[in-house]
Amino acid sequence: MMKTTVLSVNGMHCDGCAQTIEALLSRVPGVRKAEASYEGRRARILHDQEQAPVRNLIAAIAKGGFEVKAAVG
């Protein structure tokens, strides 16, 4: 089942950081689309809940040195 999850991300310093988060998330099996916003400090991910549970999304973001503050919505 596909789901859209929005995560609040701490530690972004520029649009390049947002692109890094998108790249990290795109490597997670089950992620269909990932968009990150430096200005909004958020990542919006369309993913298969079974293949890519939220904990996997958070772990992928953490690999880049970013911190997920909270799930939004």
C-alpha positions as a Markdown table, in Angstrom:
| # | Residue | x | y | z |
|---|---|---|---|---|
| 1 | Met | 0.0 | 0.0 | 0.0 |
| 2 | Met | 1.4 | 3.4 | -1.0 |
| 3 | Lys | 1.5 | 6.2 | 1.5 |
| 4 | Thr | 2.8 | 9.8 | 1.5 |
| 5 | Thr | 4.8 | 10.7 | 4.6 |
| 6 | Val | 6.1 | 14.1 | 5.4 |
| 7 | Leu | 9.0 | 14.4 | 7.8 |
| 8 | Ser | 10.4 | 17.5 | 9.4 |
| 9 | Val | 14.2 | 17.6 | 8.9 |
| 10 | Asn | 16.7 | 19.5 | 11.0 |
| 11 | Gly | 20.2 | 20.3 | 9.8 |
| 12 | Met | 19.7 | 21.4 | 6.2 |
| 13 | His | 21.8 | 24.4 | 5.3 |
| 14 | Cys | 21.1 | 24.9 | 1.6 |
| 15 | Asp | 19.3 | 23.5 | -1.5 |
| 16 | Gly | 22.2 | 21.1 | -1.9 |
| 17 | Cys | 21.2 | 19.5 | 1.4 |
| 18 | Ala | 17.7 | 19.0 | 0.1 |
| 19 | Gln | 19.1 | 17.3 | -3.0 |
| 20 | Thr | 21.2 | 15.1 | -0.8 |
| 21 | Ile | 18.2 | 14.0 | 1.2 |
| 22 | Glu | 16.3 | 13.3 | -2.0 |
| 23 | Ala | 19.1 | 11.1 | -3.3 |
| 24 | Leu | 19.4 | 9.2 | 0.0 |
| 25 | Leu | 15.7 | 8.5 | 0.1 |
| 26 | Ser | 15.6 | 7.5 | -3.6 |
| 27 | Arg | 17.9 | 4.6 | -2.7 |
| 28 | Val | 15.5 | 3.1 | -0.2 |
| 29 | Pro | 13.7 | 0.1 | -1.7 |
| 30 | Gly | 10.0 | 0.9 | -1.9 |
| 31 | Val | 10.4 | 4.7 | -2.3 |
| 32 | Arg | 8.6 | 5.9 | -5.4 |
| 33 | Lys | 9.2 | 9.6 | -5.1 |
| 34 | Ala | 11.1 | 11.9 | -2.7 |
| 35 | Glu | 11.0 | 15.7 | -2.5 |
| 36 | Ala | 12.9 | 17.7 | 0.0 |
| 37 | Ser | 12.6 | 21.5 | 0.7 |
| 38 | Tyr | 15.4 | 23.5 | 2.3 |
| 39 | Glu | 13.0 | 26.4 | 2.9 |
| 40 | Gly | 10.3 | 24.2 | 4.3 |
| 41 | Arg | 12.7 | 22.0 | 6.3 |
| 42 | Arg | 10.7 | 19.0 | 5.2 |
| 43 | Ala | 10.9 | 15.9 | 3.1 |
| 44 | Arg | 7.8 | 14.4 | 1.4 |
| 45 | Ile | 8.0 | 10.8 | 0.4 |
| 46 | Leu | 5.7 | 8.5 | -1.6 |
| 47 | His | 6.5 | 5.0 | -0.5 |
| 48 | Asp | 5.3 | 1.4 | -0.1 |
| 49 | Gln | 4.7 | 1.0 | 3.7 |
| 50 | Glu | 5.8 | -2.6 | 3.7 |
| 51 | Gln | 9.0 | -2.2 | 1.7 |
| 52 | Ala | 9.9 | 1.2 | 3.1 |
| 53 | Pro | 8.5 | 1.7 | 6.6 |
| 54 | Val | 9.0 | 5.2 | 8.1 |
| 55 | Arg | 11.9 | 3.9 | 10.3 |
| 56 | Asn | 13.8 | 3.1 | 7.1 |
| 57 | Leu | 13.1 | 6.6 | 5.7 |
| 58 | Ile | 14.4 | 8.2 | 9.0 |
| 59 | Ala | 17.5 | 6.0 | 8.9 |
| 60 | Ala | 18.3 | 7.0 | 5.3 |
| 61 | Ile | 18.1 | 10.7 | 6.2 |
| 62 | Ala | 20.3 | 10.1 | 9.3 |
| 63 | Lys | 23.0 | 8.7 | 7.0 |
| 64 | Gly | 23.4 | 12.1 | 5.6 |
| 65 | Gly | 24.0 | 13.7 | 9.0 |
| 66 | Phe | 20.5 | 15.1 | 9.2 |
| 67 | Glu | 18.0 | 14.7 | 12.0 |
| 68 | Val | 14.3 | 14.0 | 11.7 |
| 69 | Lys | 12.5 | 16.1 | 14.3 |
| 70 | Ala | 9.0 | 14.7 | 13.8 |
| 71 | Ala | 6.6 | 13.2 | 11.3 |
| 72 | Val | 4.1 | 15.7 | 10.0 |
| 73 | Gly | 0.6 | 14.6 | 9.2 |
